Amino acid sequence: MKNLIAGNWKMNGNLKDAVGLAHNIVAEVQNDAQLLENNDFLVCPSSHHIVPVQAELSMAVSLGAQDCSPFENGAYTGDISAPMLRDVNCSHVILGHSERRSYYSESDMLIKQKAFMANENGMTSIICVGETEAEREAGEEKAIVEKQLFGSLPETATASNTVIAYEPVWAIGTGKTATKADIEDMHNFIRAKLTEKIEDFNNVRILYGGSVKPANAKEIFGVKNVNGALIGGASLKAEDFVGIAKAS
């Protein structure tokens, strides 16, 4: 399968920055035909930048969102529903990122409800799982990831509408990266656990996220069961974002 190179822009930049970044990414991707043979590209801007960013994208780069509501419509001030996102051509939505789990106390059940809504509206859920440094030091990393995985996957999950992103919390934006052995061990574990939840589990893409950059991407992509990356800081520079794809 192709690698998925997904950019999580988080809460960064103004409108000019977002539009310029999208334009530059498309230009970089279209300048190298081989990139599209090996990779699918996705960018996930802030919600109010989605529409103007969409205008800059081509068929080579898909559009995603950073979150969605567990509700379809109604009196939920500040929420953005999956139908609204689909209406502006979002194909993917990031759910259960560690920042959402930590800062906003999002539970596995809430993430599961959001993923269900995304799937029901024709979108692919990128469900994030990962342990903290304290949990890893206590030897609980697999128990934590299994709990998050099983608790967050809706019954509607298939290989065509679900992506799993393993992001060790201690490696997000810290400059730290899990070792090759750590990544392979956890990705193999996730693949094995998916057999209990998804019939076509071998076709589910499992992304790695955690300070991925051009310098370490080749080694990460060489790990078994790594099918792409969910990229934070490095996705804010077109050259670095596309450079990660070139390493694959």
matplotlib code that plots the C-alpha trace (Angstrom):
import matplotlib.pyplot as plt

x = [0.0, 1.1, 2.3, 0.1, 2.0, -0.4, 0.3, -1.3, -0.9, -2.5, -3.2, -0.5, -0.3, -2.6, -4.7, -1.8, 0.5, -2.0, -2.8, 0.9, 1.8, -0.8, 0.3, 3.9, 3.1, 1.1, 3.9, 6.5, 4.4, 3.5, 7.2, 8.0, 5.8, 7.4, 6.2, 2.6, 3.5, 4.6, 2.6, -0.8, -0.7, -3.1, -3.1, -5.2, -5.3, -7.2, -10.9, -11.4, -8.6, -10.1, -12.1, -9.3, -6.8, -9.1, -8.9, -5.2, -5.1, -5.1, -6.1, -2.5, -3.2, -6.3, -7.9, -8.6, -9.7, -8.2, -11.3, -15.1, -18.2, -19.7, -23.1, -24.6, -26.3, -28.0, -27.3, -23.7, -22.0, -18.5, -18.7, -18.1, -19.9, -18.7, -21.4, -20.1, -16.6, -17.6, -19.6, -16.3, -14.5, -12.7, -11.9, -10.1, -10.3, -7.8, -9.4, -8.0, -4.8, -2.9, -3.4, -7.2, -7.1, -4.9, -5.9, -9.7, -10.0, -11.4, -12.4, -12.1, -15.9, -16.1, -13.5, -15.4, -18.6, -16.7, -15.2, -18.6, -20.0, -17.0, -17.4, -21.2, -20.5, -18.0, -14.8, -11.7, -10.9, -7.3, -7.4, -4.5, -3.1, 0.0, 1.5, 3.1, 6.7, 5.7, 3.5, 6.3, 8.7, 6.2, 6.0, 2.3, 2.7, 1.0, -1.8, -2.5, -2.4, -4.7, -7.2, -7.2, -7.4, -10.3, -12.1, -11.9, -12.6, -16.3, -18.1, -18.1, -14.3, -12.8, -9.5, -11.1, -12.4, -9.9, -6.2, -4.4, -1.6, 0.8, 2.1, 4.1, 3.2, 6.8, 8.0, 5.5, 7.2, 10.0, 12.6, 12.7, 11.9, 11.2, 13.9, 13.4, 12.9, 10.3, 8.4, 8.4, 7.4, 4.4, 3.3, 3.4, 1.4, -1.2, -1.5, -2.0, -4.7, -6.5, -7.3, -9.8, -11.6, -11.3, -11.8, -9.4, -6.8, -3.8, -5.0, -5.3, -2.6, -0.7, 1.2, 4.0, 4.0, 6.5, 9.1, 9.3, 11.5, 13.5, 16.6, 14.9, 12.1, 14.0, 14.8, 11.2, 9.6, 11.9, 10.2, 7.7, 4.0, 4.8, 2.6, 3.2, 3.5, 1.3, 3.6, 3.3, 6.0, 7.7, 4.4, 4.6, 7.4, 6.6, 10.2, 10.4, 6.9, 7.6, 11.2, 9.7, 7.8, 10.9, 12.6, 9.9]
y = [0.0, 3.6, 5.5, 8.3, 11.5, 13.5, 17.0, 18.1, 21.9, 22.3, 25.9, 27.6, 30.5, 33.0, 32.8, 34.0, 31.4, 28.6, 29.4, 29.8, 26.6, 24.7, 26.3, 25.4, 21.8, 21.2, 22.7, 20.5, 17.3, 18.0, 18.7, 15.0, 12.4, 9.6, 10.9, 10.2, 6.6, 5.9, 8.3, 9.8, 13.3, 14.9, 18.3, 19.2, 22.9, 24.8, 24.7, 28.3, 27.8, 24.7, 26.4, 28.8, 25.9, 23.7, 26.3, 25.8, 22.1, 19.8, 16.1, 15.3, 16.5, 15.6, 17.8, 16.9, 18.3, 18.2, 17.2, 16.8, 16.8, 13.5, 15.1, 15.4, 18.8, 20.8, 23.3, 22.5, 25.9, 25.8, 22.3, 21.4, 18.3, 15.6, 16.5, 20.1, 18.9, 16.5, 19.4, 21.3, 18.2, 17.0, 13.3, 12.7, 13.8, 13.4, 12.0, 11.2, 13.1, 13.1, 16.9, 16.4, 13.5, 15.4, 19.1, 18.4, 15.1, 13.3, 9.7, 6.7, 6.6, 10.2, 9.5, 6.4, 8.5, 11.0, 8.3, 6.7, 10.1, 10.6, 7.1, 7.5, 10.6, 9.1, 10.3, 8.4, 8.6, 8.9, 7.5, 8.4, 6.2, 6.5, 6.3, 8.9, 8.7, 7.7, 4.9, 3.6, 3.7, 1.7, -0.9, -0.1, 1.2, -1.8, -2.0, 1.8, 1.5, -1.5, 0.2, 3.3, 1.3, -1.0, 1.9, 4.3, 2.1, 2.2, -0.9, 0.9, 0.8, -0.8, -0.6, 1.9, 4.4, 4.0, 4.9, 4.3, 6.7, 5.6, 8.7, 8.2, 11.3, 11.8, 12.1, 14.7, 18.1, 17.2, 16.3, 12.8, 9.9, 6.3, 3.8, 1.7, -1.3, 0.5, 1.6, -1.9, -3.5, -1.3, -1.2, -5.0, -5.1, -2.7, -4.8, -8.0, -6.3, -5.1, -8.7, -8.6, -5.5, -5.2, -8.0, -6.6, -5.6, -6.1, -3.2, -0.7, 1.9, 2.5, 5.8, 6.8, 10.3, 11.9, 14.3, 12.9, 14.9, 14.3, 13.3, 10.3, 9.5, 6.9, 4.8, 5.1, 4.2, 1.1, -0.4, -3.2, -2.1, 1.6, 2.9, 6.6, 9.4, 11.9, 15.0, 18.0, 20.7, 19.5, 19.8, 23.6, 23.8, 22.5, 21.5, 19.4, 17.9, 16.8, 15.8, 13.3, 11.8, 11.6, 9.6, 7.0]
z = [0.0, -0.4, 2.6, 3.9, 4.5, 6.8, 8.0, 11.3, 11.2, 14.7, 15.8, 13.7, 11.3, 9.8, 6.6, 4.5, 6.0, 5.5, 1.9, 1.1, 2.7, 0.8, -2.5, -1.8, -0.9, -4.1, -6.1, -4.5, -4.9, -8.5, -9.3, -8.6, -10.3, -8.4, -5.1, -6.0, -7.0, -3.5, -1.3, -0.6, 0.8, 3.3, 5.1, 8.1, 8.7, 11.4, 10.9, 9.7, 7.2, 5.6, 2.8, 1.6, 1.8, -0.2, -3.0, -3.3, -3.3, -6.3, -6.7, -5.5, -1.9, 0.1, 2.8, 6.3, 9.7, 13.1, 15.0, 14.6, 16.8, 18.1, 17.1, 13.6, 14.2, 16.9, 19.7, 20.2, 20.2, 18.8, 17.4, 13.7, 12.5, 10.2, 7.6, 7.6, 7.1, 4.3, 2.7, 2.2, 0.8, 3.9, 3.3, 6.7, 10.3, 13.1, 16.3, 19.7, 19.4, 22.7, 23.0, 22.8, 25.2, 27.7, 27.5, 27.0, 28.8, 25.8, 26.6, 24.4, 24.2, 22.9, 20.3, 19.3, 18.8, 16.7, 14.6, 14.1, 12.9, 10.5, 9.1, 8.7, 6.6, 4.3, 6.0, 7.1, 10.8, 11.8, 15.3, 17.5, 20.3, 22.4, 25.9, 28.1, 29.2, 32.7, 31.3, 29.2, 32.1, 34.1, 31.3, 30.6, 27.1, 25.4, 27.9, 27.4, 23.6, 23.6, 25.8, 23.6, 20.4, 21.5, 23.2, 20.3, 17.3, 16.3, 14.9, 11.5, 11.3, 8.1, 6.3, 3.9, 6.5, 9.4, 9.9, 13.1, 14.2, 16.9, 18.6, 21.8, 23.8, 25.0, 21.4, 20.1, 19.6, 21.9, 19.4, 20.9, 18.6, 19.6, 18.6, 15.5, 17.7, 19.8, 16.7, 15.2, 18.4, 18.9, 15.2, 15.1, 18.3, 16.9, 13.7, 15.7, 17.9, 14.8, 13.9, 16.8, 15.5, 11.7, 9.2, 6.6, 9.2, 7.0, 4.8, 7.7, 7.4, 10.7, 10.8, 13.1, 14.7, 17.0, 15.8, 12.3, 10.0, 6.7, 8.6, 10.4, 8.0, 5.9, 8.9, 10.3, 6.9, 6.7, 9.8, 9.3, 9.6, 9.3, 6.5, 6.7, 9.2, 11.0, 11.0, 13.3, 13.2, 10.1, 8.2, 8.5, 6.0, 2.5, 1.9, 5.1, 4.7, 1.1, 2.1, 4.5, 1.6, -0.5, 2.2, 1.9]

ax = plt.figure().add_subplot(projection="3d")
ax.plot(x, y, z, "-o")
ax.set_aspect("equal")
plt.show()
